Amino acid sequence: MRDKTILISGAGIAGTALAYWLRRHGFTPTVVERAPAIREGGYKIDIRGAALEVVKRMGVMDEIRRLRTDVRGGSIVTATGKRLASMDGDTFGGREGEDAEILRGDLNRVIYDLTKGEVEYLFDDSITSVTEVGDGVRVTFESGGTRSFDLIVGADGLHSTTRALVFGPEAGFVRDLGYYVSIFSVPNHLDLDRWELTYVAPRRTALTYSTAGDAGAKAMFLFASEPLSYDRRDRDRQRRLLADAYAGEGWEVPRLLDGMEDADDFYFDSLSQVHMDSWSKGRTVLVGDAAYCASPASGQGTSLALVGAYVLAGELAAAGDHEAGFDGYQKAMRNFTEENQKLGPANIKRMVLASRAQVWLSLKLLALMNRMPGKERMMAKVAEKIHQAAVAIDLKDY
């Protein structure tokens, strides 16, 4: 492979994992990240299927096990707080076997620590222009600098700057599923001990959970909505939109919403997917959410990032040039991404119910199922499609 210097835009899981595998294959990656440091905390995510094999090949499975959230179980509650149905953590989270649940920030830190001594990181900066020049790409940065690389990789998420600069406006690739998500840290006023509580109302779901090693808790909100108008950097506007969406709602919702004012990790965005005919153009390629976001509702965003990074680096190493490498990457990943993207729209309809009648019926069935033997087996059938999608790729040994 002639193209050795590679700029990765984004130091999330896709970006740091790609930096690790590129370095392993003899490339010289540089990572630019808008944030001033690796992002800590975040929501809990699952590693399952092919992604488990990737982290094993990285040699970090023991560390991931050590950092598991250790959530013991979860309950569905009514507006008065009555627990209608409860399940153990793995059943509630749709996990089996070696599947691991970990905070997103913890996983990102583990992978970053593998790379920080060998990979150049440019924090508090971002790409502002990309220009192909001869056998390379000239990049200008927000800080004012200009550098040249052999290849560019956009690993900068759903609202990828790299994708916008090279492929065009995100409106051509991002599909809104009709829902919004918000998550942030809150005080653990319910004294949850590694437990999750979920409250369901028409077109709105709210939940809170605590994890091992965290004295606080997380609050998460999922709600159906027509497209909302806001600036992605205007946190005050986003907080108002969230408060308006849950105005008058019961259970612990008002108290959880109070916590967003002091949360320094407040997150708000649409539940959307990215669909593209090609993930590469010239000397630029996309990976993770920038290329094939499946939405948080799929439960597979992290797995797609880990597997995508592994495959992209491996295909580039195996190919004689970047065009062949990009083509091999797309052929290896296309079916896997499509199978996992199918999960998002189906899952969110089970998580956010459309009407009061659906909520009533769902809660009645959950309460009934909770009293029946073998409820774990019934829940496992619900999660079966996730596990099928999670292994819908044969990983090469590059």
C-alpha positions, 0 to 999 in steps of 0.5 A: 500500500503506497498511501501511508499518511492518513488523517482521521476526522473524529476521535470517537470510537470509530476514529480511535479504533481505526487509528489503532488498526491502521498503526498495527498495519504500518500506516501513519494515522493522525486524528483531529478532534473538535473537542479539547480531549477524549469525551468521557462518560456518555450513555451505556452501549453494548458490544456483541457479535462480530464486535466482540471478536474485534475487541478480543483481537485488540487485546482489551476484552479483560479491561472491558469486562472490568469496566462493565456497567454491571446493571443488575436489572430493569423495571417498567414502572407506572406513573405512580412508580409501581413496578409492573415488570422486572427482569435481570440486566442481560434479559432487559438489555437483550444480551447473551453469552459474552456480550458486554455493556460498558459506558461509551466514554469508558470504551473510548478511553480504553482504545485511546490509551492503546494509541496515544503513545503512537498516534498524533492527536490534534484536539480542539481543532477540526477540518475546514476544507479538503482539496485533492492535489496530485497524489494526496489531499491538502487539508486546512484546519479551523486553527489556521494550519494546512497539511497534506495527507495521502488519505482522509477518513471521516469518522465524525459522526451523524453530522459529519463535517468531512461528509459535508465537505466532500460528498455534499450537504447532509440532507442528501444522506441523513434520514430522520426516523421521526424521533428525538433522544436526549441523555444526560447525568442526573443525581441518583435521587431514587437511590438506584443500585445498578438498576434501570427504571423505564416509564412509557407514555403515548409518544414519550418514554423516559428512563433512568439508570445507575451503573457500577462505579458511578454515584450519580445516574443517567436520564434518557428521553425518547419522544416522537416528533415532527422535525424540530428547528434548532441550532445543534450548538444551542443547548438552551434551545434544546433544553427548552424543546425537551421540556416542552415535549414532556410538559405535564408528564408524570412519574419522576419526569419533572425531577429528572428534567430539573437535572439537565440544567446542571448537566455538563454532558447534555446531549440532544439529537434526532434519531436518524440514519445515514444511507449512502450509495458509496462511502468513498470519493476520491481519496476520502472515505467514511466510517462509523456513523458518518457512513452508515449510522443505524441510530441509537435505537438499533443498539448496534452503533458501537458495534458498527463502528468497531467492525467498520474500523477493523475492516477498513484498516484491514482492506487498505493493508491488503490492497495495492492502492486506496481505490481497491482498499475502499472497494473491498471495505464497502463489499465486506461491510455493505450487508452487515450495515444494512442488516443492522440498520433494519433494527432501528425503525423496528426497535424505536416503535417498541420503545416509544408507543404511538397511542394511549391504547398501545401503552395500555395494552403493552403494560397489561401484557408486560404485567401478565408476562412478568407473572409467567414462567419462562419470561426470559425465554420470551424476551430472548426471542425479542432480542433474536434479530439483534443477535442475528444482525450482530454476526452478519459478517465473516471477519477476515484475519488480515 
